[in-house]
Amino acid sequence: MLSVVVNFHNNRREAKNTLYSLTRAYQRDAQDIAYEVIAIDHGSSDPLSEEEVRAFGPEFRCRYVRTTAVSPVGAINAACREASGEQLLVMIDGAHIVSPGVFRLATEAFRLFPSPFIATVPFHLGPRHQSDSVMEGYNQKVEDELLRRSGWKENGYRLYLLAGQFADASEGWFGALFESGCFGIRKVDYVALGGFEERFQSRGGGLVNLDFFQTALSRRELQYTVLFGEGTFHQFHGGVASNAPRSRSPWDEFHEEYLRIRGKEFARVPRRPFLFGAMPEEAVHVAKVSAARAFELWQANPDVGMNDQKLCWR
């Protein structure tokens, strides 16, 4: 069984879209996949109810965590440990809508590799990175209209036509990811890595998602796999990091915590992945950008991870 653990905090609007993207009606070729969705509501002032979550299907259940803690890492670790499935998909930020091939490809990757670490590429909805778009009037109302007109619920790959920017400087599928909005790993491997480091107690977990991602990449016994053509799409919700104007970015605050915990500056592990999947027509223009930018990145670092990257076309 596949267990999807997704965390929400005061983003009721975004939860409706994210949870829909985890349904059998939306995910392609998922009818024969056994899965559950554990929707964590971490201390919201207006929490999601069990009835609201269950309305998306019998696979869905709500786990409300009554807390004043601003970091969800403990709640996510607990949900992962107690999940029914031995295969996990983890989403620390429930504002991410996932593309419609994630369940099928992740399930195939779990079958193909003994210990895969599976990543999706994160994107921002809107014309630019949301830290910039917000300065130009981008908000939830504007985004709602974009989503309404796109028809994404009928074809989730249309979200690529609304995504103006990768969520960070990773350069997409062909680059070197900092993190993933939805990653997959076997439960036994998640536990062996220690899960999310619970000393990260900053808002939203600070850099904990980046920390776990880079820790996983450093473990060569895990087969690093990026789902080619798939992604997650971050909705605007006034988040503490992704939606803050660059002048008010909490990076320094988060990085200070990282330094205290890890005793070193944060750095990417530049490991090249298996690319597993196929490119939807709606994403070709984004793939071209990723390829061009990543070529410059890897040309400057020709020997890094050269033996890791391979293509698995499906």
N, C-alpha and C positions, 0 to 999 in steps of 0.2 A: 504493500500500500504506500501511496505517496501522501505525505502530510504537509500541507501548506500552512505555515505559521505567518500571520500578517498582523502587524501592530498598528493601532490607531490611537490618536490622542486629539480630541477636539477637532476632528475633521469629518464631521458627519456628511457634508456634501460630497467630499472626495471618496468617502467609504462606499457610497452607492455605486459609483463608477468602478472602483477597484474591485469590489466584490462581484459585480456583474462580469468583469473580465476573468473571473475564476470559475464561472459557471460552465456547465456542459453545453448550454445554448451558444456560448461564445467561443470556447476553446475547440479547435478543429480536431477531428478524429479522436475525441476523448471519451466516447461512449463506453469503450471497454476498459478504461483506466479506472482502477479502484483508488479513490482518493478521499481525503477529508480536508476541510478548511477550518482552521482554528483562528477565529478573529479575536484578537486581544483588544479590549478597550482599556487603555492604561490611564486610569484616573481622570477621565473626561468629566467636565462639569455638566455636560448633557450627554451621558453615555449611550452607546448603541444598546438596544435591547435584544434579548434572545429571539423575540418574535421577528424583529426586523432582519436579523442575520439569517434566521432559518428560512425566511421567505425566498432566499436565493437558491434553496435546494436542500434535500435531506443530508447532503454532505457537509453542510455548514453548521457550525456551532459558535456561540459567543462565550468569551471568557473575560468577565469584567474584573479588573484588579482595582480594588479600592485603595488608593495610595496618594500621598503627597509628593512622592519621589518624582523627579523630573527626568530620570533616566530609566528606560524600559528594559535594560539589559537583563536584569534578574527575572523579570516576567517572561521574556522571550526564552531564556534558557530553561525555565521551568516548563514552559509549553512544549519545547523541543524534547525534553527528557520524557515527558508524559505522553507524547504523541503516539498514536496507534501504529503509524507507519515506520518502516525502517529506512525510508528515503524521505529527505526533508527538502522543501523549498522554503526559504526564509526571506521575509520582507520586513525590514526594521521600520520602514516608512510607508504606511498604508496609503499615501497619496499617489502611489505609482500604479497606473493602469498597465497591465501586461499585454503583450501581443498574443495573437491567437494560436501560435504554434508551440508555445512554451511547454505545456504539459506533455504533448506528444514527443517532442524532441528530448526533453529531460528524461522521460521514461525510457526512450531508446538509448540515451547515453548511460543511464544506470544499468541497462542490460549489457551494453557493449564494454564498459570499463569496470574493473573490479573496485576501484576507489576513486570515482570521479569527483572533481570539484568543478561545478557547472556554473557559468556566469552568463548573465544577460547584460547588454549594453544599455546604460541609462541615458535618456534624453529628457529635455525640457520642452513642454508644450509652449507654444507662443513663438513670436518672430525671432527672439534672441534668448540668450541665457536669462532666466527670470530675474536675476539680480539687476540686469540692465533693463529688461522689459518693464519692470515695475516703475522705473523712472520715466517711462514713456506712456504711462496710463494703463498698462496691462494689469488686469485684475480678474477676479472670479467671474464677474458679469461678462466681460469680453470673452473669457475662456468658455463659458457656458454656451455662448452663441457659436463660437468656432466648433465646439463639439457637436452641438445640435445640427449644424449644417453639414458636418462631415460624413454622417452616416456610419460612424465608427462601430456602432453596435452590430451592424450587419457585416462589416468587414473591418476588423481591427487594424489591418495594415494601412488603412487610410490615415491613421494617426501619424505616420511618417510625413504626410503632407502638411501637418500642423506643427511639426517639430523643427524649430529653427536652429537648434544648437544641441550638441552633445552636452550632457550635464556637467562635464568637467573637461580638463585638457587631455583626456585619455586618447583622443583621436579615433574612437569607435572600435569596430570589429578588428581592424588591422593594426591598431595601436597597442598601448600598454595601459590596461585599466587600473584605476585607483581603487574602485569599488564596484559593486553591483547592486541595483535596486531589488533584485530577486536572484538569489544564488541557491544552488542545489548541492547537497552533500549527504552521504549516508549518515544515519544517526550515530553509528558507532564511531565514525571519523569525527563528527562534530563533538562528541563527548571526549574523544581522545585529544582533540585540540584544546579542550577546556571550554568550548562554547565561547560566547562573548565574554570578554574580561570584565568582571563585575566591579572592578575598581573605577571604571569609567562612569562617573556620576554626574557629568555635565548635562545640560539640557539636550534631550533627544539622544543621549548617549555620547555626545561629542564626536570623537573620531573613532568610536568603537567599531563601526562597520568597516572603515578603512583598515583599521588594525587587524581585524579578523581576516579580511580579504588578503592582505599582504602576508600574514602568517601562514595562511593556507597555500599561497603561491610558493612560499619558501620550502614547503614539504614536498620533496620530489617523489615521494611514494603516492601522492595524489595526482591523478591525471587531470591537468588543467584543461577545461573544455569550454569554449565560448559558443553559444548558440547563434550561429550565423543567420542573419536576417531577422532575428528576434530582438526585442528590446522592452524596456519599461519607459513609461511616459509620465513625467512628474507633473501633477496638477498644482496650480497656484493655490496656496492656502495660508500664506503669511507665516511660513515656517521660519525657525530661528536662524537657519543658515542659508538654505537655497533661495529663499525669497527676500532676504535682507539686502538692501542696497550695498554695493561693495564698500562704501564708506563706513558701514556699520557691520561688516562681516565679523562673526565671532571666531574666526580662525585663530587669532592670537590666544584667546582664552582657551579654546579647545586644544591648541598645540601645547600650551603650558601644562595642561593636565597630562597630555601624552608624554611629555618630557619627564614629568614626575613619575609616571608609571613605568615607562620603558627605558628611561635613562639615556635616550638618544633622540635625535630629530627624526621626524617621520620621513620615509623615503619609499618610493615605489620599488617593488621587486620586478624588474623588467623581463619577465618570462613570457615567451611566446606560446600561445595556446594551440590545441587542436581546434579547428573551425568546423563545426558540425551543424549542417543544415542546408538551406537553400535561400536565395535572395528573392523576396517578393518584388514584383514590378514597382510597387509604390515606394520602395526603399532604394532603388538603383541610384538616384541622385545623391542620396546620403552616403552610399557605399563608395561612390566616386570621390567624395570629399574625404572620407576616411582613408581610402587608399593613397591619395595624394599626400595628405598630411603625415600618414604613418610611414610612407616611403622616406620622407626627410628624417623622421625620428630614427628609423632603423639603419638608414644610411650613415647617420652619425654614430651609431653603435652597432657596427656590423657583426661583431662576434657574440653579442649578448643573446643568449637563449636560442641560438641558431638551430640546435638539435631538437627543439621542442615543437616548433610550429609545423603543423601538417594540415592538410585539407581532407575533410570527410564529407563528400557531397552526398546528399540524400534526396 
